[in-house]
């Protein structure tokens, strides 16, 4: 089974990811905590439902409550409580920011919080969630800072680092890596994925332009096999090393 411990997002979030092979009871687990005096653990509840094809789902910015737009509603949605749904899919996050010129995207209506909760409403597995997040941002754009998502189901645990393209393109670039069974992982407001196995499609998923976009923007100029997502899109500074990497 999968277990989630949830808390709303903040600038000092920490996620710990535990695979079933590393837990005493064989559960995949994700913790999600925000170290903030203004954020408190809340279990937001939305029941499963059936919808007409003509219905739309409003998209509201998670951090501000600002209406962003609407998208077609799914014909059927899963129940979600906090950051886990009835299929035991879990999604948590920490915000790392990354390159500031990529945060704003004209006309974009998908923020990080909406991606999390729409995926929980529509997906039953981690791989489905990764695919949907990319699909939604490619179609509707992305208007938040760089994020590390923790995504787990009953069988697999994944880390997904993503960042928008600003006004240099539409949607996101991303890399998602499966945490090997028997291992644990953590992230805390700093991108975690550096180099990655480009040919291991079973354990690594990435947007097709993740390297070429970095080249176009001047973030990377080496050989493809040496490309590091974190170094290109979220270079370390003192705060990231002392306050984020140290926490992880």
GISULVEN-V821261 format. One record per pair of residues at least 24 apart in sequence whose C-alpha atoms are under 8 Angstrom apart, sorted by the first residue. I is the first residue (numbers start at 1). GAP is how many residues later the second one is. If there is no record, write none. Layout:
((I	GAP) (I	GAP))
This chain:
((1	25) (1	26) (1	27) (1	87) (1	152) (1	153) (1	154) (2	25) (2	26) (2	27) (2	86) (2	87) (2	88) (2	150) (2	151) (2	152) (3	24) (3	25) (3	26) (3	27) (3	81) (3	85) (3	87) (4	25) (4	26) (4	27) (4	28) (4	79) (4	80) (4	86) (5	25) (5	26) (5	27) (5	28) (5	78) (6	25) (6	26) (6	27) (6	35) (6	36) (6	37) (6	76) (6	77) (6	86) (7	25) (7	26) (7	27) (7	32) (7	33) (7	34) (7	35) (7	75) (8	24) (8	25) (8	26) (8	31) (8	32) (8	33) (8	34) (9	24) (9	25) (9	30) (9	84) (9	85) (10	24) (10	25) (10	26) (10	29) (10	84) (10	85) (11	24) (11	25) (11	83) (11	84) (11	178) (12	24) (12	82) (12	176) (12	177) (13	80) (13	81) (13	82) (13	175) (13	176) (14	79) (14	80) (14	172) (14	173) (14	174) (14	175) (14	233) (14	234) (15	77) (15	78) (15	79) (15	135) (15	171) (15	172) (15	173) (16	168) (16	169) (16	170) (16	171) (17	133) (17	140) (17	167) (17	168) (17	169) (18	139) (18	165) (18	166) (18	167) (19	137) (19	138) (19	160) (19	161) (19	162) (19	163) (19	164) (19	165) (20	135) (20	161) (20	162) (21	160) (21	161) (21	162) (22	159) (22	160) (22	161) (22	162) (23	159) (27	127) (28	124) (28	125) (28	126) (28	127) (28	128) (28	129) (29	123) (30	60) (30	62) (30	120) (30	122) (31	61) (32	60) (32	61) (42	40) (43	38) (43	39) (43	40) (44	36) (44	37) (44	38) (45	34) (45	35) (45	36) (45	37) (46	33) (46	34) (46	35) (47	31) (47	32) (47	33) (48	28) (48	29) (48	30) (48	31) (48	32) (48	73) (49	27) (49	28) (49	29) (49	30) (50	25) (50	26) (50	27) (51	24) (51	25) (59	50) (59	51) (59	55) (60	54) (61	49) (61	50) (61	52) (61	53) (62	49) (62	50) (62	51) (62	52) (63	50) (68	41) (68	42) (69	40) (70	39) (74	48) (76	46) (77	44) (77	45) (78	42) (78	43) (78	44) (78	45) (79	42) (80	40) (80	41) (83	33) (83	34) (83	37) (84	36) (85	35) (85	36) (87	37) (87	38) (87	66) (88	36) (88	65) (88	66) (89	31) (89	34) (89	35) (89	36) (89	37) (89	62) (89	63) (89	64) (89	65) (90	30) (90	36) (90	60) (90	61) (90	62) (90	63) (91	25) (91	29) (91	58) (91	59) (91	60) (91	61) (92	24) (92	57) (92	58) (92	59) (93	54) (93	55) (93	56) (93	57) (94	53) (94	54) (94	55) (94	93) (94	94) (94	95) (94	96) (95	50) (95	51) (95	52) (95	53) (95	93) (95	94) (95	95) (96	49) (96	50) (96	51) (96	52) (96	92) (96	93) (96	94) (96	95) (96	138) (97	48) (97	49) (97	50) (97	92) (97	93) (97	137) (98	47) (98	48) (98	65) (98	93) (98	135) (98	136) (98	137) (99	47) (99	134) (99	135) (100	45) (101	65) (102	43) (102	61) (102	62) (102	63) (102	64) (102	65) (103	40) (103	41) (103	42) (103	43) (103	60) (103	61) (103	62) (103	63) (104	38) (104	39) (104	40) (104	60) (104	62) (104	63) (105	36) (105	37) (105	38) (105	59) (105	60) (105	61) (105	62) (105	65) (106	60) (106	61) (107	33) (107	34) (108	32) (108	33) (108	34) (108	35) (109	31) (109	32) (109	33) (109	34) (110	26) (110	27) (110	30) (110	31) (110	32) (110	33) (110	34) (111	31) (111	32) (111	33) (112	30) (112	31) (112	32) (112	35) (124	29) (125	27) (125	28) (126	25) (126	26) (126	27) (126	30) (126	31) (126	32) (130	30) (130	46) (134	37) (134	38) (134	73) (137	33) (137	34) (137	35) (138	32) (138	33) (138	34) (139	31) (139	32) (140	31) (141	29) (141	30) (141	31) (142	28) (142	29) (142	30) (147	42) (147	44) (148	39) (148	41) (148	42) (148	43) (148	44) (156	25) (161	30) (161	31) (161	32) (163	70) (173	33) (173	34) (173	36) (173	37) (173	40) (174	32) (174	33) (174	36) (175	29) (175	30) (175	31) (175	32) (175	35) (175	54) (176	28) (176	29) (176	30) (177	26) (177	27) (177	28) (178	25) (178	26) (186	62) (187	57) (187	58) (187	61) (188	56) (188	57) (188	59) (188	60) (189	51) (189	55) (190	44) (190	50) (190	54) (190	55) (191	38) (191	39) (191	43) (192	38) (193	35) (193	36) (193	37) (194	33) (194	34) (194	35) (194	36) (194	37) (195	30) (195	31) (195	32) (195	33) (195	34) (196	31) (196	32) (198	27))
